Amino acid sequence: MEISLDGKVALVTGGASGIGRGIAEMFAELGAAVMIGDLDMELAEEACAGIVEASGKAIVQELDVTSEESVGAAFERAVSELGGVDILVNSAGTGCMSALDELIVEEWDMVIDVNLKGSFLCMREAAKLMKEKGSGNIINVSSINDTVPIAGEIPYCASKGGVRQMTRAAALELGPYGIHVNCISPGSIQTPLMFEMHEIPEIREGILRQIPFGRLGQPEDVAKVAVFLVSDLADYVTGHTLEVGGGMHLVGEMSYLWPIERIMGNEVPDVPICQPPNAPEEE
Ligand SMILES: NC(=O)c1ccc[n+]([C@@H]2O[C@H](COP(=O)([O-])OP(=O)(O)OC[C@H]3O[C@@H](n4cnc5c(N)ncnc54)[C@H](O)[C@@H]3O)[C@@H](O)[C@H]2O)c1
């Protein structure tokens, strides 16, 4: 079966970089008209130029997913310039590392706002259009940390757990209108979000030991699953979360960031009981 997204319009938040960019590029390659919505306009323009150069259709939209006005404007433009939104991918995301007792409210708000509220605001606008049309596809990008906890990343884990469950509730609510809502939970993917960590050999090795397939993921690994989810192959699939991490979610020992923090030179609590058996060895 050949997969074509001809005639479809996809809005990809966080589409300027990493996973969102990989998805935007693959969707465009398959014929979709793509709106790249992102805060980073320089990167968004670069991503868009790449798609257009490869004969794809794309436009950029300055977008802050935490702002109702900004999200509203993006959907309005998608309707007026591209004819609607058939596919929404919520990939814009962020995180912060901090021990719970040092976590400041601004950090908490920032992570929850971008990852959880941002996905909600975009889903809400998409639902209005898709209900009217009687069809549509929404993909939320969560993280394996939606179920596998990480010490030192409580807001991130909370936001992604929320995204996973929000996906299920929205799928239940929107199913009767012919709208698919699914979630992708990536493992450790080589994107700018992770470059710093992946470049430190001890951390890279530590992460690799937790991936049964033995390699880091690429944005294309996630994009292929996104294509599956919006294709006819997944016609009968909704409310599902697909882990895309080479089996990393099965290992679950990424739960401890303290060894990583130590390698990065940050002060962390002395909690030997929390050391996973395969944590990078301390000097
Ligand atoms: N890379 C990984 O290993 C990994 C693992 C699990 C989950 N994820 C999730 O995948 C998604 C994409 O991450 P990535 O690795 O591609 O990161 P990335 O940093 O490469 O891309 C994220 C993009 O989101 C944009 N963005 C941030 N805040 C925004 C806002 N308020 N409004 C609009 N755009 C905003 C950034 O400008 C950036 O272009 C995130 O939700 C992330 O949590 C990534």
PDBQT file of the ligand as one rigid body, heavy atoms in Angstrom, charges set to zero:
ROOT
HETATM    1  N1  LIG A 301      14.729  14.383  21.790  1.00  0.00    +0.000 N 
HETATM    2  C1  LIG A 301      14.332  13.466  22.638  1.00  0.00    +0.000 C 
HETATM    3  O1  LIG A 301      15.098  12.577  23.034  1.00  0.00    +0.000 OA
HETATM    4  C2  LIG A 301      12.917  13.479  23.154  1.00  0.00    +0.000 A 
HETATM    5  C3  LIG A 301      12.521  12.408  23.971  1.00  0.00    +0.000 A 
HETATM    6  C4  LIG A 301      11.228  12.375  24.447  1.00  0.00    +0.000 A 
HETATM    7  C5  LIG A 301      10.334  13.369  24.110  1.00  0.00    +0.000 A 
HETATM    8  N2  LIG A 301      10.730  14.399  23.311  1.00  0.00    +0.000 N 
HETATM    9  C6  LIG A 301       9.729  15.422  23.009  1.00  0.00    +0.000 C 
HETATM   10  O2  LIG A 301       9.688  15.642  21.618  1.00  0.00    +0.000 OA
HETATM   11  C7  LIG A 301       9.283  16.980  21.363  1.00  0.00    +0.000 C 
HETATM   12  C8  LIG A 301      10.263  17.627  20.416  1.00  0.00    +0.000 C 
HETATM   13  O3  LIG A 301      11.521  17.652  21.044  1.00  0.00    +0.000 OA
HETATM   14  P1  LIG A 301      12.875  17.746  20.225  1.00  0.00    +0.000 P 
HETATM   15  O4  LIG A 301      13.799  16.773  20.808  1.00  0.00    +0.000 OA
HETATM   16  O5  LIG A 301      12.595  17.730  18.777  1.00  0.00    +0.000 OA
HETATM   17  O6  LIG A 301      13.367  19.199  20.709  1.00  0.00    +0.000 OA
HETATM   18  P2  LIG A 301      13.910  20.467  19.896  1.00  0.00    +0.000 P 
HETATM   19  O7  LIG A 301      14.416  21.376  20.930  1.00  0.00    +0.000 OA
HETATM   20  O8  LIG A 301      14.814  20.032  18.798  1.00  0.00    +0.000 OA
HETATM   21  O9  LIG A 301      12.586  21.061  19.234  1.00  0.00    +0.000 OA
HETATM   22  C9  LIG A 301      11.577  21.656  20.004  1.00  0.00    +0.000 C 
HETATM   23  C10 LIG A 301      11.007  22.813  19.214  1.00  0.00    +0.000 C 
HETATM   24  O10 LIG A 301       9.933  23.360  19.982  1.00  0.00    +0.000 OA
HETATM   25  C11 LIG A 301       9.990  24.772  19.852  1.00  0.00    +0.000 C 
HETATM   26  N3  LIG A 301       9.282  25.408  20.959  1.00  0.00    +0.000 N 
HETATM   27  C12 LIG A 301       9.641  25.462  22.267  1.00  0.00    +0.000 A 
HETATM   28  N4  LIG A 301       8.754  26.191  22.981  1.00  0.00    +0.000 NA
HETATM   29  C13 LIG A 301       7.801  26.592  22.091  1.00  0.00    +0.000 A 
HETATM   30  C14 LIG A 301       6.620  27.367  22.213  1.00  0.00    +0.000 A 
HETATM   31  N5  LIG A 301       6.245  27.903  23.387  1.00  0.00    +0.000 N 
HETATM   32  N6  LIG A 301       5.866  27.572  21.118  1.00  0.00    +0.000 NA
HETATM   33  C15 LIG A 301       6.248  27.042  19.917  1.00  0.00    +0.000 A 
HETATM   34  N7  LIG A 301       7.362  26.330  19.730  1.00  0.00    +0.000 NA
HETATM   35  C16 LIG A 301       8.131  26.097  20.821  1.00  0.00    +0.000 A 
HETATM   36  C17 LIG A 301      11.469  25.089  19.854  1.00  0.00    +0.000 C 
HETATM   37  O11 LIG A 301      11.729  26.372  19.322  1.00  0.00    +0.000 OA
HETATM   38  C18 LIG A 301      12.015  23.963  18.996  1.00  0.00    +0.000 C 
HETATM   39  O12 LIG A 301      12.045  24.313  17.630  1.00  0.00    +0.000 OA
HETATM   40  C19 LIG A 301       9.197  17.664  22.718  1.00  0.00    +0.000 C 
HETATM   41  O13 LIG A 301       7.853  17.697  23.129  1.00  0.00    +0.000 OA
HETATM   42  C20 LIG A 301      10.026  16.767  23.611  1.00  0.00    +0.000 C 
HETATM   43  O14 LIG A 301       9.627  16.833  24.963  1.00  0.00    +0.000 OA
HETATM   44  C21 LIG A 301      12.004  14.481  22.837  1.00  0.00    +0.000 A 
ENDROOT
TORSDOF 0
